[in-house]
Structure formats: C-alpha cells, structure tokens
Amino acid sequence: MELKKLIITKYLKILSVFLVLVLILAGCDNSAPSQSAESDNSKLFDEESFYRRSRTRTNQITVDMNSTAVDANLVQTSAKTVKFQKQKDKYETTVIGHFNGSSLLIWEGSLSPPDYMKWGDPVTITMTVEKDPVNNQLIYSFGPSGCQFWPPASLWISWKDLGSETAELYYIDETGQYVRQEFDGINLFDYTYLIFITHFSRYAVAYSD
C-alpha cells in the first residue's frame, strides 16, 4: 500500500511539472504577437528619438580655408534623378551612391523639392565630395539646395579616403564654422557614419589620431 502511495505521489509531481511547463509555453506564445508588434513599431520613425540623437555640440577646429583643395582630381560628384510617381502623388525611394562608399537613401514620399521647382518634376540629387589634403579632411556638399525630407533621409558618410582608423564628423554652418555633429550610427568596417537629415547641409570628416 505504501509503495502504491509513493508511486501515485511521484506521478502527481511529474504531472504538476508538466502542467507548469505547458503554462509557461502558452505564456510565451501569447507574448509573441506583442513582440512582433513591437518589432513592427520599431520600424516606424521615432521623431522624439531623432531630435534627441541629432543634437550637436559646438567644437571649433582650425582649418586653413585658403588652402582648401581645388584640384579637379580631388573633387568627385555623383548624381541620380528622383522620379515622381503620379499614381501615388509622391517621389519614389531612391539611393544615391558615391564612388568613395558614401550613400544617401531617400524614402518614398520623403522628398519635397525646392520651392522654385514644380511639384512632380524629376529632381536630380547631387553628392559632391572634395578631398582637402592640406587639412586632411573630406568635405561633403549636396544639391539642389532647398530639398526637404520627411521622414528624414539616411546619409552614410565615408572617411575611408582619409586613411585613418577614426575620424571626426562635423557640420559646416553658414559662416563656415565647424560644429561637432552627433551621428546616428557607425560602421567601423566600412568607415562610415550614419546621420538622419531633413535638409541638405555641408559636412566634413577630418582625420583623428
């Protein structure tokens, strides 16, 4: 009789453990949709996060502007036309790549052309990179001026041509002052910074020890 009770007791313990495992697995299955929803939501543009990451801090650096490179061999421009989708009334997704590994991704519906251009006309985007060997920096400029992007375009800026493991990223304001630019991502294998932009500006990456 005692043996029978012992067997029944062990059986009940095993059954209890089994039921607990079933409940745990069921709980994981129920949480799966919320995780998926979180993943989907993470793909949406986070405006608050964008402005938090895009804050800049002033950090003046010394640059010999009179010695900026003017040799045509040190200036490279790439261009691509963003086409308009009439049926959707928006500009299509476009990637503009540069010879040095930099690229600009414009999302569908993100581009608003300059005020002087007619809505719906094709917009040719240019990316110019000037290598300044005197100051050991790369200067990035874009056109046409006046383009707006919302949601922001993704700009990958390469410093590979500097021959440095690291580099400092700067925004060049209207007065020519270099302001330290916070980046939104970095790829140390390709030597590129990622920043999200809502309009065109001038940027520079400079050699860093």
N, C-alpha and C positions, 0 to 999 in steps of 0.2 A: 504493500500500500504506500509506504514511504517513497519507494522507488517511482511509483506511478505519479505521486505528487511532484517529485523532483523533475521528472520528465515534462510534466504539464507546465511547471514554473519556468523552465528553460525555454519551452516552446512559446510561452506568452512574452518572455523577454525578447526573443528573436522577432516575434510578430510586432512588438512595440517599436523596436529599432527600424523594422521595415516600413512601418507606417510613418515614422518620423522622416525617413529618407524620402518617401513619396510626397509628403507635405512640403519638404524643402525644395524638391524638384519642381513641384507645382508652383511654388512661390517664385522660382527662377523664371518659369515660363510666363507667369503673369507680369513679371517686371520687364520682360523682353520688349513689348511694344513701347513702353515709356523710354527705354534706352534708344530704340530706333527713332522715336520722336525727337529725343534729344539730339541724336546724330543729324536728323534732317534739319532741326532748328539751327544747329551749329553752322550749317551751310549758308544760312541767311546772313546778310550783312549786319553786323553789330555796330550801330552808329556811335554809341557811347564809348565802346572799346576803341573804335577807330580814332576818335578825338583824343582819348587818353594816351594812346600809343604815339600819336603824331605830334605831341608837344615837342617843341625844340628848346634848346638852351643855347644862349649866345656864347660863342667861343671864338674870338678874333684870332686869325692866324696871319702871319706875314707872307704876302705873296707879291712877287715882283711883276705887277701887271704890265709894265713896259716891256718885259721880256717874254710875254706870252707867245707861244709858238705860232707862226704864221705860215710855215711850210705846208703846202697843199698835201704833201705826202703824210702829214701828221693829222690831217682832218679827214674824217670819213663820215659820209651821210648815207643813211638808208631811208627808204620811203615805201609806204604802202597806202593804197586808197581804201577807205572805209566805205562800203557800199550801203545804199539805203534800201530797205525792204518796204515797198509800197503797201503790200497787203497787211503788214503789221504796223506801218507808220513809225518805224524805228530803224536805227542803224544797226547793222549786224555785228556779231562778235568778230573781232579782228586781232591778229597778233602781228606786231611789227618787230622783226628781229634785226639785230645789228651784227656786223662782221666780228665784233670782239666778244660776242656771247651775251650781250645785254638784250633785253626784250621788253616790249610793252604789250600788255593784254588789255583790250577794251571789251567789256562785256556787252552783250546785246541790249540795246536800249539805253546804254550808259552815256553815249556821246551826244552832246549838244554843240553844234558848230558855232563858230564866232558870229556875233550879231550881224556882221557885214556880209555873211553868206546866207543864201536862201536855204530854208529848211527842205531837206530832201535831196539837195545836190551832193554828189560824192565829195568826200573830204580826204585829201591826201595828207597823211601824217608823216612828218619827217623827224628823224632822230640823228642828231649830229654829235659826234664825239671828237674833241680836239685834245691831242696829247701835248702837254706842255713839259718838255724835258728839263727846262730850267728849274721849275718849281716841283718837278716830279709829281704831276697831277694830271687827271683826266677831267675835262670839262664837258658836261652834257647839256645840250640845249634842244628844244623841240619846237615844232610848228604844225599848223599855224597858231599864232597867238590868239587867245580868246576862247579856245576849246574848253568845255566844261565836261566833267564826268561824274555821273551819279547813277548807280553806285560807283565808288572810286575805281579807277583803272589800277592794274597791278604793274608796277615798274620794277624790273630787275636791273640793277646797275652793277656792271662788272669792273673790278680793279685788276684783272689778270695781267693787263699790259704794263702795269707798274713794276712787275717782277718782285712784288712784296707779298709776304705771307698774310699781312694785315694791312688795312688802310682805314683812314678816317673819312666819314661821309659828311658833306656839307651842303647846305642850301645857300645859294648866292642871291642876296636880296637886290632890290632895285638900285641901291647905292654901291653895289659891288662888295658889300661886306659878307664875309663867310660866317655862316651860323651853323653850329653843330646840328646835324639832322639825326633825330631818332629814327631807327629803322624798325620795320615790322617783321622782318625775317632775315636770315643769313644762311648762305650755303658756302661752307668753308672748302668744299671740294671743287666748286666752280668759281670761287672767289667773287661772289655776287651778294649784294644787299637787296632786300625787297622792301619797297615802300608803297603805300597806297596813296594815290594822288587824285585830287578833284579838279585840278587845272594844271597847265604847264608852267614849270619854273625852270631855272637853271640850277644844276647840281655839279658838285665836284667831289672826286675821291682823290685823296692825297696820300702819299707814302707815309707809312707809320713804322717806326722801329719796333 
